[in-house]
Each structure stands twice: as structure tokens, then as C-alpha cells.
Amino acid sequence: MSMVELAASSLQTRELQVRGAADLLAARLYMSDASDTASAKRDSLIVFFHGGGFVGGSLEDADGFLRNLVCNNPEQMVLSSNYTLATARPFPAAAEDAHAVLLWAKKNKGKLGWSGKQLFVAGIEAGANLAAVSTLMARDRSGPELAGQILVMPMLDPGLTTCSMRAMPGLEQAEVADACAAAYRGYLPNAADRTHPYASPLQSSRLKNLPPALILSGEDDPLRDEAEQYGAKLIACGVKTTVCRMPPAPLQPPGARNECACRRNALGAIAGFFAGLEQIAPTA
């Protein structure tokens, strides 16, 4: 049985609406229906934000990845949420939505079948930016408390200044760089916002007191250097951080970047991240 078939046979999903900063947002809840977990409230919830460069994307983009994630970690629930795209309202609308969704999840834990004990935030590319930003906002705004952050190939540098972004062999990587530039033009039309820590966590000078982080970069990904630089900054600020560089994966066709994590090392790295946190968790 393939990973996707296994995920389909041991998973239930539920379509929801969650409260964003200004509007209701479509969301999808993923939960294992394995016999030993089906009837119990889960202690861990991951709030996940999709990619799409702030200007596109939907819940469907990472659906396959999230199905496999929950299949491989049946003790986890995932709440995948939309956010306001920059085509409707630019920064800071999406960032405010990300924080609002975390607050909604905490307030509505009973509706989700979650005990409220551990809240994680995760995302891919633009969604990983929002995941990282929401940890800053949760710290600055006194909640909600987060147990960890998982950033998959995050977009963190609106200046597009890293070596991996500027020195890319091949047409496909150049197309990704062009897409990132266009995405930031849409998301951050005000140039002054490009150094705001809630737009670019990599620019933040205040990275202490953040939750443990798992940062996944890609060997042939133009976003690789900014992901790894952010990991180094978190480590320097005393944040427990694991940085894992995934081997090369195809960037095309559209959607392959979201699915590459299923085919490569991300699921194992995420499982190891959770296992490591369990080992250091205080005993009751």
C-alpha cells in the first residue's frame, strides 16, 4: 500500500471555518482514525499555513503532504487554514490572520477535539513565513503559548539577497526567484515594510524566547540560504533549533515543491523533532 493510500485509509478530515483577523477563513482539520487514537482528544495540534507566495495557494496545495504527516504521526492533529491573500489585502493582513487563527484554535479546542496542551505552528514557503511570524506575534502579544514551529523551505528574505537566491544555475531555479520577487511585490507594496520583523523574521533583532524550531531547507532550493541563516540566528539567540537540508527534489511541475517533502526526508525529520521534544518535556 502506498503512502497516499495508507493516509486515505486511516485518516478523517473535516471542513471548518475559523476566525481570521477580519474575516472567516476556510480551514481543514486532519485527524487519524487509528483505533488507539480515534476516540481520545489529542494533546497536540499543528496549525499549518499553505504556500503560494502570499498571492495564491489554497488548502489543496499541501493536502497530500498533511495527509501523510498525520498518517505518520497519528497522535498529531493538523488544522490547515487559509489566510488573506495579498491580492485582496497586502501585509500585514496575512500575518494578522495567522496570529488570529492560533488564538481561535486555542479558544475552540473543544470543537477541534484537542486537549489544548501543545500547540505547534507550521507552514511551507510563504506559509512558513507566516508560521515564523506568528511565533513572534504570540511572544509579543502574550499568547497563545506555542510548543514549537516547523518551517518548510521558508520565504524569509524580501530582499532576495542570499547566495542561493542570486547564484542559481538553471531555468527552473530562476523562475522560482522571479516568482518570489513578484510575490513580495504583491505582499509588500510599501518598500519600508520589507524590514519589518513581521514581514521578514530574518531581519528581526529580537529572536529570543521563541519556541523550539525545525527548519527544513532544500539542497537545490533558492530559499535554502535564508532558511539556514534564520536557523543560525535562532540558535545564537538560545532557541532550540534543528536545521535539516533535504536532498534535491524537482521544482516542477507546479505543486512539486509542496509534495517533495513527502517523497524525501521531511516526514522523518518532523517525527524526529516531535520525539526530541517529548524527551525534554517535563514530567508531570
N, C-alpha and C positions, 0 to 999 in steps of 0.2 A: 504493500500500500504506500503510495507517495505521501510526502509531507502534506500537500494540499488536501488529498483525500482523507488523511488522518485528521487534519484540522476540521474538515467539514463534518466528520462523523462524531466528533467529541466536543463540539462547540455549540453554544447558543448565542444569538445576537439579539439585540433589542434596539429599535429606533426610538430616539428621545429628542426632546428639545431642552436645551439648557439656557440659562440666562447669561448673556454677554454683558458688556458694559452698557450697551444702549438697546440691544435687540435680542430676541430669542434666536438661538443658533441650533442648527441641526447637529445631532450627535448620535453615536452608535456605541452601545455597550457590548463588550465581548466577555464571555464567561465560559469556562469549561463546565461541561456537564458530566465529567467523570464521576463514577459512583461514590467515591470517597469525599468529593467536594461539592456535589450538586446541591445538597440541602443546607449547607452551612454558609454563614456570612464569611466573606473573605476579609482577611486582615489588611491586605494590600490592594491599593487601587493605583493604576497608572493613568494619568491624563495625557493624551497624545495629540499632537498637532501635526497636520499633514504638510507636505511640501507644496511647491508651486510658485516659488519666488515672490510671495506676498501678493501677486496679481492674479493668480489662478490656483487650481487644485481643488480637491474635494475629498470627502470621506472615502471615496472609492480608490484613491491613489495608493494608499497603504493598506488596503483591506487584506490582501493576501499575506503581507508581512505580519499584520496584527493577528490574523488567524493562527499562523504558525507560532507566533510569540506566545499566545495563550495556550496553545496545544502543548508547547514545550515547558511552560511554566503554569500548570493548572491552578496553582494557589493564587495566581495574579488575576485581577480583573483589569480590563482596559476600557477607558472612556475616551473614544476618539471624537474630537469636536472640531467643527468648522470655526472660522473666525472672520471678521470683516475684511474683505479683500481691498487692496489699495485702489482698485478700480471704482470702488464705492466711496471709501474714505481712506486717505493715506494715514501714515504714522501720526499719532500714536494709537489709532483705533484698534489695530490687531493686538498690540501689546496690552492694552486695557482689557480687551476681550479675554486674553489668555489668563490674566490675573482673576478676572471675574468668574471664569469657568472653574478655576481652582476653588474659589470661595463658594460657588454654587455646589460643587461636588461635596465639600465638607458639610454644608448646610443640609444637603439632601442625601446623606449617607444611607438612611433607611430605605429610600426609594431605589437606591442602587444595589442594595444587598451587601453593603460594605460596613464593616465594624467601625471604621473611622480611625484605625490605629496607625496605618502607614499610608502616606500619600506621596507618590512619585510623579514627576513630570518628564515628558519625553517628546521628541519630535525629530523630523528629518528635514534637512536643508533649512528653508525659511521657518518651518515649524520648530526646528531645533533652536533657531534664534529666539523664537517666542518662548520656548521652554527655558532657555538660559535666562532670558529677560525676566520671566515670571518668578524665577528664584530671587532675583534682585528686588523685585517689587514686593514679594512676600516678606523678605527680610526688612525692607524699608518701611513697610506698612503694617508690620507686626502680625503677619499671618497671611495664609494659613501655614502651619509648620509643615515642612517638607522633609521626607526621609531620603530623597536622592533625586538626581537628574540624569537623564540619558540623552545624549546629543549625538545624532547620527548624521555625519557629514554636514555639520552646521555652517550656515551663512553668517559670518560674524564681522566681516570687514567691508563696509560700504565703499572704502577707498580702493578696493581691489588691488592692493599694493604688494601682496606676498609673491615670493618667487614662484610658487606653484601656480599662481594665477597668471603671472606675466610671462613665464617661460614655458609654454606648453607646446609640445610637438603634436602635430596632427590637427585635422579639421574639426573632429568631434569635440575635443577639449576647447578649441577656440570658440565653437558655437556655445558651449556651456558658459564661457567667460562673457560672451556677448549677451547671453540671456540673463546672467547675473547683473550686468551693468544696466540692462533695460529694466530689470526688476527693481533695482534700487532707485532708478529714476522715477518709477511709479510710486514706490513706497515712501521715498524721502524726497519729495519735490523741493523742500526747503533745505538747501545745502547745509545750513547751520545744524540741522538735526543729525547729520551724519556722524557727529562725535558724541551725541547723547548716549549715555550708557544703556538706556532702554531701547535704543536703536542698534547700537553696536557694543555689546558687552565687552568685546576685546579692547575697547577704548576706556573702559572703566578703571578708575584708580582705587575703587573700593570693592574688593572681591573677598574680603574676609567674612567669616560667619555664614557661609553658604553650605548647602547640603552636599554630601558626597556626590561625585560626578563620575560617570562613564562617558568618555568621548571616543567615538569611532570615526576615524578618518579613512580615506581610500588611497591606495598607492598611486593610482593614476587620476585622482580627483583634483581638479583645480582648487577646490576648497581645503585641500589637505593641510597646508601650512597654517592657515588661520585656526583650524581646529586644534592643531597640535600646539600652537602658540598660546591659545587660550588655556589648554590643559596645563602648560608650564606655568602660566600666571596663577592659576588656581593653586597649584602645588606650592608655589612660592608664598602664597597667602595662607598656607596651612590647611587648605581644603583637601580632604581625602579624595584623590583623583586617580583614575586609571585611564590611560590613553592607549588605544589599540588601533594600529594601522592595518586595515583589511587589504588583502591582495587585490590585484587588478580585476576589475569587473566591467562588462560592457556598459557604455553610457547610452547606447541606442538599442532598440527603438524607444520611443517615449515611454516612461514608466520603468525602464530597466534599472535606473538608479535607485528607485524605491524597492524593487524586487531583488537587487543584488545582495542585500543583506540576508535574504532567505537562502540564497544559493551559496553564500560564503560563510563568514565567521561571526556575524553579528549575534545570531541566536545563542551561540556558545558563550560569547563574551558577556551577553546580558545575563544569562543564567549564572555565570561565574561572579558577576557583580552582585546579584542578589545573595548568592551563597556567602560571599565575603562579608556583606552587611549582617547576615544572620550570625556569623561567627563573632562579630564585635558588639552585637546587640546586648544591652544589659539584661541580666536575668531578673525575673520578677521576684 
